[in-house]
Amino acid sequence: MKKTVIVTDSTADIPADLVKKYDIRVVPLRLMFGSDTYLDGVDITAGEFYKRLVESTQLPTTSQPSPADFVAVYESILKEFPDSSILSIHISSGMSGTYQAALLASSLIEGDPDITVWDSKSASYGFGVLVVHAAEQAAQGLAVEDILTSTEELRSKRRLYFLVDTLEYLQKGGRIGKASAVLGTLLNIKPILSIDHEGIIFPVEKVRGRKKATARMIELFQKDLAGVTNINVAVGHTADPSSVNDFLEQLSAVFTVKETVYSDIGAVVGTHVGPGTIAAYIWPA
């Protein structure tokens, strides 16, 4: 049986126990606070990142892995498992050049290795859940093409929304104007956002107040998953698991929740959305 090894990048925000369980190889992006550079999830945890983010006057910057970073990972896998297949799944090409770097790296390795690079067209655990699913399928011995068919099917069924607690970081990152950010903060506006089929973030609605916004997210899920009663849910939070308790309580009142996964929204995604963000990824159980 040919072994398939799953590779991803740190923006998948996969819980450490699942990375270890399925031996998923994670290539970190980089985070720069002034002159200090960190490897996402390696040199700085999500908790440390948000503490520093709140205290910093300057927004950190991020950068994708280089093709050389991917070459090193691919070559180490092929050395360890010479006849293996590699399936490399990454953050949306519409948000980062990480996918392109992985694709270029796959073409630089000699000997015609069996490497497939796949654009998830999503971000954070929105694609982390797809990576974990692919790793589960790989552990069962499925071939790459069958893993991708199954993973694409899950992607088509999975729905996601996220809620930004403050407009400050969208404004700092140049995503919205300062006047809009100030007005939105004064009015206690909580934007609900999602990611489209091309892997681009888009605004869904603006709701006043966090409790109303989480209730509206659940209404949107009910509409998207009409007729579905049993679900699995993954919730992303900014290193504060208690921040999603109210949402999960509201969700359990309208769906039967079979499985719940908690995911830290990591430093790279967190740079753009800021602390207090919650994200929910739901698919039929």
N, C-alpha and C positions, 0 to 999 in steps of 0.2 A: 504493500500500500504506500503510495507516494505521500509524503508529508507536506502539508501546506502551513507555512508560517505567516502570521498576520502582523503587518507593520502599520503603525499610524503615527500621528504627531500629537504633541502635548495639548493642543486645543480641543481634543476629543473629551478631555476632562473625565476620564474613566477612573472610577474608584480603584485605589491601589490593590485591594484584595482581588478584584476581577482581572487586573493586569497580570498579577502573579498567577492566579488560577489557570489562565489560558496562555500564559507565556507570550503575551502581546508585546512586541518590540515598539517602544515609544521614542520617536525622535523629537527632542525639545526645540521649541522656538526660543528666541532670545528676547529679553526684556532689559531696557536701559533706563535707569534712574540717573539722569545726569551722566557722570563718568563711570558709574557702577553698572556692570553688565551681569545679568543672571540668566541661567538656563531655566526656563519655565518648568516648575515642578521638581527640579533637581536641586538648585541652589536657593530657591525661595518657595515657601509653601503659600497656599492661598491665604491663610490667616495672616502670615507675615506681610504679604503683599497688600492686603486691604488696610492693615494698620498703617503702613507707610504711605499708601495712596491718600488716605484721609489727612495725614500730617503734612504731605508735600504740597507746595504751591505750584510746582511744575508737573505737568502730566508726563508720565513715562512714555517711552516709545517702544515699539516692538519690531522684530525682524524675523523673517522666515529662515528655516535651515538652508544651508547651502547645498548644492548638488553633492559636494564632497562629503557632507554629513550623512547623506543618504547612501552614497557609495560605500562608506565605512560600515554602515549597518547591514546593507545587502551582502557585502563580501564576508562579513563575520558570520552571517546566517548560512551562506553557501559553503563556508569552511566547516561549520559545525554539522550541517546537513547537506552534503554535496548534491544529492538528487532531489532536493526539495523544490516545491513551488513557493513563490512569495506573492502574497496579495497585500498591496500597500494602499490603504484607504485614508483619504485626507480631507481637511477642511475645504469648503467650497472654493473653487477657483475664482469665484466672483468676489471673494473677500480677501484672498491671500495668494501669493505666488508659490505657496508650499507644494501644491499639486504639480505645478510645472517643474519645480526643482527636483521632485521625486521622479517625474517622467524623464527628465534629462539624465538623471543619475542612472536610471535603468538601462539607458542606451549606451552608457559609458563602460559597462562591465563586459569584459571579454568572455567568450565562450558560449554565447547565446543562451544566457540563463532564462529560466521560466519565471519572469517577473511581470505581474499585472498591476498597473497603477490605476486607481479608481477615484473619480471625483465624487465625493459624497453629496455635494450641493447643499451642505448644511454646516452647522457650527456647534461647538460645545457638545454636550451629551446628546444633542439632536442627531449627531452622527456617531457619537460614542456608543450609543445603543446599537447602531448598525455594525460597528466594529466588533462589539461583544457578540452579537448574533453570528457574525461571520466566523469568529473564533470558536464559538460553540459548534458550528457546522464543520469547521476544520478538524476539531477534536473528534468528531464522529467519522472522519475519514472521507468526507465529500471532496470531489474535485473542484478546482477553482470556478469553472463555469457554472456548476450547480450551486456553489456557495453564493456566487453573484446573483443568480436567478432568484434564490431565496431571499437574499439581502435586499434586492430591488423590490421584491414583493412587500417586504416589511416597510421599506421606505415609502411605498405608495399608500400604506395603511396608517402609518404613524402621523400624528398631528402635533404641532407644537405652537406654543405662544409664550412670550416672555414679557415681564412687567418691569419697567424701570422705575426705581423709587425716586430718583432725582434727575433732573435734566442737566445738571451741572457738567457731567462728564461727556454727554453728547455735545454740549456747547464747547467744552474745552478741546474736544477732538475735532471741532469744525463741522459736526454733523447738523447742528442747528445754530441759528443766530443768537447773540446774547440777549436781545430784547425778548425773543420768544422764550428763552430759558428763564429769564427773570419773571415774566408774566405767568408762565406755566407754574413756577414755584409758588408765586403769590396765590394762585388759584388752586393749589394743591392738585395739579394735573398729573395723572399717572398714565403715561402712554403704554398701550398694549401693542406689541410688535410681533411679527412672524417672519418666516423665510419662504420665498416663493420657489417655484419648480426650477428656476435657473440658479438658485442658491444666493439670492440677493435679499437683504433685510428690507422689509417694508412696514410702514405704520398701518395698524388695523383700526384702532380707535383711541380716543383720548377720554379718560374717565376721571371724574373728580373724586379723590379719596381712595385709599388703598383697599379698603374692605369692599367697596363697590366695584373696584377694578378686578379683584380676584373673583368676585361673584360673576362678573361679566365674562371673564376668561372661561369659567365653567359653562356658562350658557353657550359660548362659542364652541366648546368641545362637544356639548350635547347636540348642537346643530350639525357639526362635522361628522359625528359618529352616530347619526340617527339609527335607532334600532339596535345599537350595541349596548349591552348592560354590563358585561364582564370585561374589565380592562386591566392592563399593566400600566404603571406610571413611573416615570423617573422625574425627580424634581431637582433642579439646579438652584443653588443658593450661594451667597457670597461669604462662605466660611461661617455661616450661622444657621445650622439646621433648624433651630426653633422658629426661624422666620417663615418657614413653609407650613407650620402646624395648622394655622387657620385655614389655609388653602386646602390642605389634605382632608381636614374635617368637613369642609363644604363639599369637596369632591366625593367623599364617602357617602354623603347623603343622597347623591343622585346616581352613582355608579357602584357596582361591586368591584372593589379593588383587590386583585389577586396578588400582585407583586408590586412592591415599592422599592425603588433604588434612589439613594441620595447621592448627588454629585456636587462637588465644589466647582463653582464657575471659576476657572483658573485665571492667572494673571493677565494673559494676552487678551482674552475676551473681556475680562473685568476692567481693563484699561479703558474700554470704550463705553461700558454700561454703568460702571461704578457700583459702590456698595449698596446693599438693600435690594438688588435686583433678584427677582425669582423667575425661574423658567420651568415650564412643564411640558413633558413629552409623553404622549399617551398613544397606546396602540391596543387593539383588541386582544384579549387574553385567549 
